[in-house]
Each structure stands twice: as structure tokens, then as C-alpha cells.
């Protein structure tokens, strides 16, 4: 390999290393910070004080026809190690950058949402502020359950969508919820948890 080619390869590797470091630093700096302008944050979630949390729930208005007027929002989960949510099986982030969403019953997976919480239209808050019952959720469990590419079933609005994925992931990793389920091992517990969740969070679905 010639000297010029060797120098070019070294410069390319140096640039790649710098970009990786900056990306990691941005994730560390951004976690725990509320995103979106003040008006957007209040419109989506109200005015909540920030607390220490290992898990954040994020949301933004979905770029779907009529979503702004109806208040439909896309939800996902962010930790220090990952940012992921439900999306089309092709791997994209749904309902953003002009995407108008897939047809109902199309296949979905857990997709990478890195950087979505940094958008001006997004808001991320500690899980326990989003839902006070999520103060004891196991972050390691959440991260393991959010492995990219994991199938999440057909997109069925109001029944199997991004809101359901967030709810299911958090509840499945909450030892308090699991204890209640073990004490009442039937469908009534699942229905009860779902109803309590919906009653304590904001309306609007992706």
C-alpha cells in the first residue's frame, strides 16, 4: 500500500472514530433532558418536573393525515443504551419525514429510533412521571425486550400499535405488575392493567 493510500485510510478511520465518539456523547448528553420547545412539551405532556430515571417514554405527533387535529401520537422508549419503538417490518421509524404510515395489519418489528427524542417535535420524560406505576421497571429487562428486529405482530390501530408496545414492554418488565399477575393469573389482570394505563395517560394513538 502506497504512502498516500495509507494516509487516506488512516484519515478515514480517524473520521469514523470521531463520529462514533460524538454520537455516543450526544446520547449521554441528551438522556434525561426534556426535548421539544416549551409549547410543544406542555401541549403533549403538560409541565412536569424532571427527575432521575433510567427509562424515558417519548412521544411526538404522528405525521399521519389528521393526526395533528386528532392528537394522534407516536410513542417509543429511550434509555442510556438504546432508543427503540414499534415500526414497519422494513425497519424505518413510522409516521415521520413525510411517511404516512403503512396499511393496517401490515407486519411490524422493534425498530431503531436513535435521535428521535432530539427532534423539536418530540418530548421525552421519565417513565415514572409518564405513569407513576412505572417507578420500579427493570431497565435491563426493557433493553433486552427492545432488541431491534423483534417481531411485534400486525399493526392494528387501537389494539396492537406503538402505544400497546410501550405499555406491554414496560408492564412485562415491572416486578410489581408481575406480582399482581401471579396473584391473579387470568385475563382479568391484563384487562385491568390496560384500563388503568389508559386512564392515567393521554389519548391519541399511532
N, C-alpha and C positions, 0 to 999 in steps of 0.2 A: 504494500500500500504506500503511495507517494505521500510526501510531507503535507501537501495541500489537502489531499483527501483525508488524511489522518486528522488534520486540524479541523476540517469541516465536520467530521464525525464527532470530535470532542465538543465542538460548539453546539451541535445538535443535542448531544446528551446533556450538556450543561443547561440548555434551554428547557428540555423536558423535565430535568430535576427541579429547576426553579419553578416551573408551572405547577408541579406536583406539590412542592412546599407551600406555594401561595394558596393553592386550593385547600390544602389541609388547614392552613392558618385561617382562611375565610370561614371554614366550618367551625373551628374553635371559637372564633370571634363572634360569629353570628348566633351560636346556640345560646339560648337564654335571653335573647333580645326580642322585643316586640317589633314586628315588621309591618309595613304599610303606614301611610300617613295617618295623622290623628283622627281625621274624619272617617277614613275607611275602617280603622280599628274600632272606633265607637259604633259605627253602623253595623259591623259584623258581630262584635262581641261585647260591646259596652266598655266601660272604663274599669279595667281590672288591674290591681297592683301586681307586679311581677314577684315571684318567689323562686327559691331554688328548686329545681326539678331536673330529673334525669330524662324525662319524656315530655315532649310537647305535641299538642294537637294543632294542626294548621288548617286554614281554610281560605278560600277566595271565591268570588263569584264565578260560576262556571260560564265559559264562553259558549253558551247554547242559546238558540232562539228563545227569547222571552225570559231568560234566566235572571237578568237584571231586574225586570219588573216583578217577577215572582219570587225572587230571593233564593233561587237555587244555587247551592254552593258545592264546591268540590272539597273533600276532606282528605288529609293524609297524616302520617306520623313522622316526627323527627326526633332523633336522639343525637348524642355527640358522634355516634359511629355511623349513622345512616339516616336517610330521608326517603321514605317509600310510601306508596299508596296503590290502590287498585286502578287498573287501566286496561286498555285493549291488549289482547294477546300478542300483538305486534311489538309491544314494548314501549310505546310512547306515553307521555303524560296526557291525560284526556282533557278536553274542553279548554285548551289554551292555544295561543298563537293562531287563532283562526280555525282550529279544529272544531267541528260542530258535533262531534260525538258519533259513536258507532250506533248501529241499529240495535234495538232491544234484543236480548237473547244472544248477542254475539259473545264470543269467548273472552275471558279476562284473566289477567295474571297480576302478581305483585310487581310493580314497575319502579324504576329509579326516579325519584323526584328531587334529586340533589339540586339545590339552588332555588327551588320553587318558593321556599319560605322567605327568600330575599327579595322577591318581587314587591313592588309598591302596592300591588293589589292584594297581597297576601297578609295574613295575620297568624302568628304562632303564639300560643300561650301554654303555660304549664298544665299538664294533664289534670292535676288536682283542682285547678281553677276552672277548667272546662267542665269537669264533673267531679264534685267533692268526693265521690265514692272511689275515685281512681288515685287515692293518695298512697296506696300500697302496692301498685302494679310493679311486677318484676321486669326491669329494663332488659335483662339478658334474654328473658323469655320473649319479649316483644321483638327484639332484634333477630332472634332465631326464627320467629314466626313470620318475619318480614323478608325472608330470603327471596331475592329477585327471581322472577320467573315462576314462582309457585302458582299453580292454577287456582283461581278463585271463583270458578263457575261462570255461568252465563249472566251477563249484565241484565238485571231485571229491575227497572226503576221502582223504588219504594219497597223492594223486597230483598234484592241482592245487588247492592250498589256500594259506592265508596264509603257511605255513612255506615252501612252494615259491616263492612270490612274493618273499619276503625273500631267500632263497637265490639265486634266479635274478638278481634285481636287483643284489645285491652281487657275485656272481661275474662277471656281464656287465660290471661297472664296475671289475673288478680286473685291472690290466695283467699281473699275474703269472699269473693264471688264463688270460687271453687268450694269453699266450705259450705256455703248456702246450698249449692247444687248437690253436694254429697248428702246433706241433711234432707233434701227434697229431690230425690233422683227421678224426676219426671218432667214432662214438657211444661208444667205449670211454672217451674222455676225459671226456665228460659223465657217464657212469655212475660213473667213478672219483671225480670231484669230488663228486657227490651222496653217494656212500658215505662219503667222508672227512668231509663236512659232518655227516652223520647220526651218525657215530661220535664226533664231538667236541662235539656239542651235546646238549641234554636231550630226552628223549622227550616225547610228547604233542603232539597236533595239533588245529587248529581244523577 
